[in-house]
Amino acid sequence: MTQLTQERLLLGITAAAATETAVRETVSYAKVQKAFRRAVFDCRDSKFVLAKAATTAHIARVFLASCIDRHLAGELDPAAAAMAKWWLTERQVHRIDQCLKLHGGYG
């Protein structure tokens, strides 16, 4: 129980990294994969999905940096760490699902 805050924070770090990786890989894929004779990236709906995913990844990174700073200062309590873990993992699942849809049948 003494390491619960740090363990929750580590799960949040993993979730944020997975979200960023999914966004980066999906952007790369969408730029080369063709659908209806044009790149998936060039479709307006794809750009909206990727913009939302990139925004979520950026917000997650900023939130995570704040939590890490608080943890290093000894100010991050278990409840705040639980909030970070919950929000970051929920966003990870949702955004990776959205990115996966852009991979079409390959997803």
MDTraj code that builds the backbone (N, CA, C; nanometers):
import mdtraj as md
import numpy as np

residues = "MET THR GLN LEU THR GLN GLU ARG LEU LEU LEU GLY ILE THR ALA ALA ALA ALA THR GLU THR ALA VAL ARG GLU THR VAL SER TYR ALA LYS VAL GLN LYS ALA PHE ARG ARG ALA VAL PHE ASP CYS ARG ASP SER LYS PHE VAL LEU ALA LYS ALA ALA THR THR ALA HIS ILE ALA ARG VAL PHE LEU ALA SER CYS ILE ASP ARG HIS LEU ALA GLY GLU LEU ASP PRO ALA ALA ALA ALA MET ALA LYS TRP TRP LEU THR GLU ARG GLN VAL HIS ARG ILE ASP GLN CYS LEU LYS LEU HIS GLY GLY TYR GLY".split()
xyz = np.array([
    [0.0809, -0.1201, 0.0000],
    [0.0000, 0.0000, 0.0000],
    [0.0858, 0.1274, 0.0000],
    [0.2099, 0.1153, 0.0444],
    [0.2936, 0.2346, 0.0506],
    [0.3340, 0.2834, -0.0881],
    [0.3312, 0.1965, -0.1872],
    [0.3707, 0.2334, -0.3239],
    [0.2505, 0.2518, -0.4165],
    [0.1297, 0.2531, -0.3619],
    [0.0086, 0.2592, -0.4431],
    [0.0060, 0.3829, -0.5327],
    [0.0435, 0.4965, -0.4802],
    [0.0439, 0.6195, -0.5595],
    [0.1389, 0.6069, -0.6775],
    [0.2580, 0.5569, -0.6528],
    [0.3562, 0.5434, -0.7604],
    [0.3120, 0.4397, -0.8633],
    [0.2523, 0.3295, -0.8175],
    [0.2047, 0.2264, -0.9109],
    [0.0945, 0.2811, -1.0010],
    [0.0040, 0.3571, -0.9438],
    [-0.1025, 0.4177, -1.0250],
    [-0.0445, 0.5161, -1.1255],
    [0.0526, 0.5900, -1.0835],
    [0.1175, 0.6856, -1.1725],
    [0.1887, 0.6136, -1.2870],
    [0.2515, 0.5027, -1.2582],
    [0.3188, 0.4247, -1.3622],
    [0.2190, 0.3712, -1.4654],
    [0.1019, 0.3296, -1.4204],
    [-0.0015, 0.2849, -1.5139],
    [-0.0479, 0.4017, -1.6022],
    [-0.0571, 0.5192, -1.5434],
    [-0.0925, 0.6379, -1.6214],
    [0.0133, 0.6722, -1.7245],
    [0.1395, 0.6587, -1.6872],
    [0.2502, 0.6842, -1.7802],
    [0.2417, 0.5880, -1.8981],
    [0.2177, 0.4619, -1.8690],
    [0.2062, 0.3612, -1.9741],
    [0.0895, 0.3927, -2.0664],
    [-0.0227, 0.4329, -2.0107],
    [-0.1401, 0.4654, -2.0909],
    [-0.1145, 0.5861, -2.1810],
    [-0.0509, 0.6883, -2.1272],
    [-0.0215, 0.8076, -2.2067],
    [0.0754, 0.7747, -2.3197],
    [0.1764, 0.6930, -2.2897],
    [0.2728, 0.6533, -2.3934],
    [0.2059, 0.5704, -2.5021],
    [0.1160, 0.4814, -2.4629],
    [0.0440, 0.3996, -2.5611],
    [-0.0452, 0.4864, -2.6495],
    [-0.1080, 0.5857, -2.5911],
    [-0.1928, 0.6767, -2.6684],
    [-0.1090, 0.7535, -2.7699],
    [0.0031, 0.8080, -2.7260],
    [0.0905, 0.8821, -2.8177],
    [0.1427, 0.7923, -2.9305],
    [0.1792, 0.6712, -2.8965],
    [0.2292, 0.5780, -2.9972],
    [0.1204, 0.5439, -3.0979],
    [-0.0005, 0.5207, -3.0504],
    [-0.1120, 0.4892, -3.1407],
    [-0.1388, 0.6047, -3.2366],
    [-0.1360, 0.7257, -3.1865],
    [-0.1591, 0.8427, -3.2720],
    [-0.0489, 0.8544, -3.3768],
    [0.0749, 0.8428, -3.3329],
    [0.1887, 0.8544, -3.4249],
    [0.1836, 0.7466, -3.5334],
    [0.1582, 0.6232, -3.4942],
    [0.1533, 0.5127, -3.5904],
    [0.0342, 0.5265, -3.6853],
    [-0.0780, 0.5736, -3.6345],
    [-0.1965, 0.5894, -3.7186],
    [-0.1771, 0.7014, -3.8194],
    [-0.1150, 0.8102, -3.7796],
    [-0.0864, 0.9189, -3.8741],
    [0.0050, 0.8678, -3.9850],
    [0.1088, 0.7947, -3.9478],
    [0.2004, 0.7393, -4.0484],
    [0.1267, 0.6463, -4.1434],
    [0.0437, 0.5609, -4.0898],
    [-0.0320, 0.4664, -4.1709],
    [-0.1299, 0.5391, -4.2633],
    [-0.2006, 0.6357, -4.2080],
    [-0.3038, 0.7059, -4.2855],
    [-0.2446, 0.7869, -4.4004],
    [-0.1208, 0.8270, -4.3872],
    [-0.0578, 0.9046, -4.4945],
    [-0.0202, 0.8178, -4.6142],
    [0.0011, 0.6892, -4.5942],
    [0.0419, 0.6024, -4.7052],
    [-0.0693, 0.5106, -4.7552],
    [-0.1658, 0.4785, -4.6699],
    [-0.2719, 0.3873, -4.7089],
    [-0.3770, 0.4588, -4.7938],
    [-0.4151, 0.3974, -4.9026],
    [-0.5136, 0.4565, -4.9944],
    [-0.6518, 0.3957, -4.9701],
    [-0.7516, 0.4788, -4.9837],
    [-0.8919, 0.4370, -4.9811],
    [-0.9658, 0.5259, -5.0806],
    [-1.0315, 0.4643, -5.1741],
    [-1.1026, 0.5388, -5.2776],
    [-1.0089, 0.6330, -5.3539],
    [-0.8918, 0.5804, -5.3857],
    [-0.7895, 0.6475, -5.4677],
    [-0.7231, 0.7686, -5.4035],
    [-0.7343, 0.7817, -5.2738],
    [-0.6629, 0.8896, -5.2049],
    [-0.6214, 0.8405, -5.0667],
    [-0.5247, 0.9079, -5.0105],
    [-0.4741, 0.8672, -4.8793],
    [-0.5836, 0.8817, -4.7740],
    [-0.5855, 0.7881, -4.6813],
    [-0.6824, 0.7934, -4.5715],
    [-0.6676, 0.9255, -4.4962],
    [-0.5448, 0.9727, -4.4847],
    [-0.5165, 1.0978, -4.4140],
    [-0.5852, 1.2176, -4.4788],
    [-0.6078, 1.2116, -4.6086],
    [-0.6679, 1.3239, -4.6804],
    [-0.8195, 1.3330, -4.6642],
    [-0.8811, 1.2335, -4.6032],
    [-1.0252, 1.2376, -4.5791],
    [-1.0536, 1.3281, -4.4587],
    [-1.1528, 1.4111, -4.4724],
    [-1.1842, 1.5074, -4.3673],
    [-1.2163, 1.4389, -4.2350],
    [-1.2969, 1.3329, -4.2383],
    [-1.3325, 1.2637, -4.1146],
    [-1.2102, 1.2033, -4.0465],
    [-1.1178, 1.1526, -4.1253],
    [-0.9945, 1.0975, -4.0686],
    [-0.9150, 1.2057, -3.9978],
    [-0.9101, 1.3222, -4.0589],
    [-0.8369, 1.4330, -3.9959],
    [-0.9012, 1.4747, -3.8643],
    [-1.0344, 1.4721, -3.8578],
    [-1.1028, 1.5054, -3.7327],
    [-1.0685, 1.4040, -3.6237],
    [-1.0722, 1.2761, -3.6585],
    [-1.0397, 1.1711, -3.5622],
    [-0.8960, 1.1869, -3.5136],
    [-0.8048, 1.2095, -3.6073],
    [-0.6635, 1.2236, -3.5700],
    [-0.6378, 1.3511, -3.4906],
    [-0.7088, 1.4571, -3.5228],
    [-0.6929, 1.5813, -3.4460],
    [-0.7411, 1.5634, -3.3027],
    [-0.8530, 1.4955, -3.2857],
    [-0.9026, 1.4681, -3.1507],
    [-0.8046, 1.3793, -3.0743],
    [-0.7527, 1.2787, -3.1430],
    [-0.6578, 1.1876, -3.0785],
    [-0.5299, 1.2602, -3.0390],
    [-0.4795, 1.3449, -3.1265],
    [-0.3578, 1.4204, -3.0956],
    [-0.3812, 1.5177, -2.9801],
    [-0.4985, 1.5782, -2.9763],
    [-0.5328, 1.6696, -2.8673],
    [-0.5390, 1.5946, -2.7351],
    [-0.6042, 1.4794, -2.7362],
    [-0.6124, 1.3987, -2.6149],
    [-0.4735, 1.3571, -2.5680],
    [-0.3892, 1.3159, -2.6608],
    [-0.2527, 1.2744, -2.6249],
    [-0.1752, 1.3907, -2.5640],
    [-0.1929, 1.5092, -2.6184],
    [-0.1218, 1.6261, -2.5652],
    [-0.1731, 1.6619, -2.4247],
    [-0.3044, 1.6617, -2.4078],
    [-0.3615, 1.6915, -2.2760],
    [-0.3164, 1.5872, -2.1744],
    [-0.3136, 1.4615, -2.2164],
    [-0.2680, 1.3540, -2.1275],
    [-0.1242, 1.3782, -2.0850],
    [-0.0402, 1.4212, -2.1785],
    [0.1013, 1.4465, -2.1476],
    [0.1150, 1.5609, -2.0464],
    [0.0388, 1.6674, -2.0645],
    [0.0452, 1.7815, -1.9730],
    [-0.0062, 1.7424, -1.8338],
    [-0.1182, 1.6713, -1.8307],
    [-0.1744, 1.6252, -1.7038],
    [-0.0767, 1.5324, -1.6325],
    [-0.0173, 1.4428, -1.7077],
    [0.0791, 1.3489, -1.6515],
    [0.2018, 1.4215, -1.5970],
    [0.2515, 1.5197, -1.6692],
    [0.3668, 1.5975, -1.6228],
    [0.3352, 1.6670, -1.4902],
    [0.2130, 1.7189, -1.4791],
    [0.1709, 1.7823, -1.3544],
    [0.1686, 1.6806, -1.2398],
    [0.1153, 1.5625, -1.2667],
    [0.1098, 1.4582, -1.1636],
    [0.2501, 1.4138, -1.1227],
    [0.3387, 1.4007, -1.2185],
    [0.4768, 1.3605, -1.1876],
    [0.5453, 1.4666, -1.1029],
    [0.5269, 1.5939, -1.1389],
    [0.5842, 1.7023, -1.0593],
    [0.5330, 1.6982, -0.9159],
    [0.4024, 1.6767, -0.9013],
    [0.3436, 1.6687, -0.7671],
    [0.3969, 1.5477, -0.6917],
    [0.4150, 1.4367, -0.7620],
    [0.4683, 1.3154, -0.6977],
    [0.6112, 1.3383, -0.6493],
    [0.6926, 1.3986, -0.7324],
    [0.8317, 1.4253, -0.6943],
    [0.8413, 1.5216, -0.5763],
    [0.7428, 1.6096, -0.5654],
    [0.7401, 1.7034, -0.4529],
    [0.6738, 1.6424, -0.3293],
    [0.6264, 1.5179, -0.3420],
    [0.5604, 1.4514, -0.2296],
    [0.4194, 1.5000, -0.2050],
    [0.3563, 1.5592, -0.3061],
    [0.2236, 1.6186, -0.2900],
    [0.1123, 1.5413, -0.3612],
    [0.1450, 1.4334, -0.4297],
    [0.0432, 1.3565, -0.5017],
    [-0.0124, 1.2499, -0.4086],
    [-0.1385, 1.2638, -0.3718],
    [-0.2012, 1.1675, -0.2821],
    [-0.2601, 1.0505, -0.3626],
    [-0.2928, 0.9403, -0.2954],
    [-0.3452, 0.8232, -0.3663],
    [-0.4725, 0.8522, -0.4466],
    [-0.5574, 0.9392, -0.3960],
    [-0.6813, 0.9701, -0.4689],
    [-0.6511, 1.0414, -0.6008],
    [-0.5600, 1.1353, -0.5993],
    [-0.5227, 1.2057, -0.7225],
    [-0.4543, 1.1107, -0.8205],
    [-0.3726, 1.0199, -0.7682],
    [-0.3078, 0.9205, -0.8539],
    [-0.4115, 0.8277, -0.9152],
    [-0.5131, 0.7934, -0.8388],
    [-0.6212, 0.7088, -0.8909],
    [-0.6967, 0.7816, -1.0017],
    [-0.7203, 0.9108, -0.9840],
    [-0.7865, 0.9893, -1.0890],
    [-0.7030, 0.9910, -1.2155],
    [-0.5724, 1.0082, -1.1993],
    [-0.4820, 1.0100, -1.3148],
    [-0.4843, 0.8753, -1.3856],
    [-0.4729, 0.7688, -1.3094],
    [-0.4750, 0.6345, -1.3693],
    [-0.6061, 0.6102, -1.4428],
    [-0.7168, 0.6430, -1.3800],
    [-0.8473, 0.6200, -1.4417],
    [-0.8618, 0.7006, -1.5703],
    [-0.8362, 0.8309, -1.5641],
    [-0.8587, 0.9158, -1.6816],
    [-0.7647, 0.8787, -1.7952],
    [-0.6394, 0.8577, -1.7651],
    [-0.5419, 0.8262, -1.8694],
    [-0.5703, 0.6910, -1.9344],
    [-0.6094, 0.5914, -1.8567],
    [-0.6389, 0.4611, -1.9166],
    [-0.7706, 0.4639, -1.9943],
    [-0.8684, 0.5384, -1.9467],
    [-0.9944, 0.5521, -2.0216],
    [-0.9703, 0.6206, -2.1558],
    [-0.8932, 0.7257, -2.1561],
    [-0.8615, 0.7957, -2.2808],
    [-0.7798, 0.7055, -2.3735],
    [-0.6899, 0.6265, -2.3156],
    [-0.6099, 0.5343, -2.3960],
    [-0.7005, 0.4381, -2.4714],
    [-0.7911, 0.3734, -2.4014],
    [-0.8800, 0.2758, -2.4644],
    [-0.9631, 0.3418, -2.5730],
    [-1.0196, 0.4553, -2.5434],
    [-1.1065, 0.5228, -2.6406],
    [-1.0291, 0.5681, -2.7641],
    [-0.9160, 0.6310, -2.7454],
    [-0.8403, 0.6844, -2.8587],
    [-0.7759, 0.5745, -2.9416],
    [-0.7271, 0.4709, -2.8777],
    [-0.6695, 0.3608, -2.9552],
    [-0.7787, 0.2935, -3.0373],
    [-0.8975, 0.2813, -2.9817],
    [-1.0095, 0.2258, -3.0578],
    [-1.0393, 0.3118, -3.1799],
    [-1.0398, 0.4437, -3.1639],
    [-1.0648, 0.5339, -3.2753],
    [-0.9543, 0.5234, -3.3803],
    [-0.8304, 0.5147, -3.3356],
    [-0.7187, 0.5003, -3.4295],
    [-0.7263, 0.3672, -3.5030],
    [-0.7636, 0.2643, -3.4322],
    [-0.7732, 0.1312, -3.4919],
    [-0.8753, 0.1290, -3.6055],
    [-0.9821, 0.2024, -3.5908],
    [-1.0838, 0.2095, -3.6960],
    [-1.0296, 0.2687, -3.8249],
    [-0.9330, 0.3582, -3.8140],
    [-0.8740, 0.4175, -3.9339],
    [-0.7862, 0.3185, -4.0098],
    [-0.7510, 0.2093, -3.9459],
    [-0.6724, 0.1054, -4.0137],
    [-0.7607, 0.0134, -4.0975],
    [-0.8912, 0.0321, -4.0888],
    [-0.9835, -0.0473, -4.1687],
    [-0.9690, -0.1953, -4.1401],
    [-0.9685, -0.2761, -4.2447],
    [-0.9574, -0.4213, -4.2312],
    [-0.8269, -0.4661, -4.1696],
    [-0.7220, -0.3850, -4.1810],
    [-0.5938, -0.4216, -4.1205],
    [-0.5982, -0.4097, -3.9688],
    [-0.6903, -0.3277, -3.9187],
    [-0.7017, -0.3088, -3.7742],
    [-0.7497, -0.4342, -3.7068],
])
top = md.Topology()
chain = top.add_chain()
for i, resn in enumerate(residues, 1):
    res = top.add_residue(resn, chain, resSeq=i)
    for name in ("N", "CA", "C"):
        top.add_atom(name, md.element.get_by_symbol(name[0]), res)
traj = md.Trajectory(xyz[None], top)
